[in-house]
Amino acid sequence: MGIVGWLIIGALAGWIASMITGNSKKMGAGMNILVGIIGGFIGGLAMNLIGGHGVTGFNLWSLLVAVVGAVILLWIANAFMRTRATN
């Protein structure tokens, strides 16, 4: 998958994950792309750990894997932000 594919999957995955986690008002397009791309790596790692396939190209499965990874990333980031805000 090329750069354009990563950007499109990253943008969609980051946007969907931000809607799921309630971060959509705090994140812009650039942050959605970044979270989605990093989420693709995290989701691919998670899928490989449980015996599945990670990001396989420009398809629906890859989008799902990236969304799962982005949700994990945002969940961890939200947990750190809440902990930091209470201290």
N, C-alpha and C positions, 0 to 999 in steps of 0.2 A: 504494500500500500504506500502510495506516495505522500508527499507533504500535504497536498490539497486534501487527500482522503483523511489524513490525521486531523487536519484542521476542521473539516466538516464533522467527522465523528466526535472529535473533542468538543466542538461547540454544542452539538446536540446532547451529548452525554452530560456535559457540565450543566447545561440549562435544565435538563430533566432532573438531574441529581439535586440541583439547587431548589427546584420546585418541591421535590420530595422532602428535603431536609428543612425547608422554610428559609433558605438563605437567598432567595431570588431578588429581594429588594436590596441586599447588600452587595451583590456581585454584578459586575458589568460584563460585556461581551468578552473582553480579553481574559478576565479571570475565569469565565465559564470555559473558554478554550483550554486554558492552562489546567484547570481542575479536570476537565474531560480527558486530556492527554495523559496526565499523571494517573488518573483513574483507570485508563486503559492498561497501563503497566501494572497497577495494583490488582485490577480485576484479572488480568492474565496470570499473574503470580498466584492469586487465590484459586483460580480454576485449575491451574497446573498442580497445585498442592492437593486438590481433591480428586485429581485424575481426569479432569476435563480438558478441553482445548481453550486457549486464550483467544486473543484477537487474531482472526484468520483472514482478514481482508475487509473490503468495503461491503458489509452485509449486516443484516439484522442481528445476528448472533454477536458480532463484534460490538455493535452498539449496546446490546444488553450487558456484555461483559464490562464495557467501559462505564456504563451507568452504575453497575454494582460496585466497581472500584471507586468511582467518584463519590458514591454515597458513603462508602467506608471512609474515604479521605475526609469528607466534610463532617462526618460524625466524629472522627478523631479531632479535627480542628475545632469543632464546636465544644467538645469536652475540655480541651485545653483553654479555650477562651472563657468558658464559664468558671473554670478553676482559677484562672488568672484574675478574673473580675471580682471574685469573692475574697481574694487575698489583699 
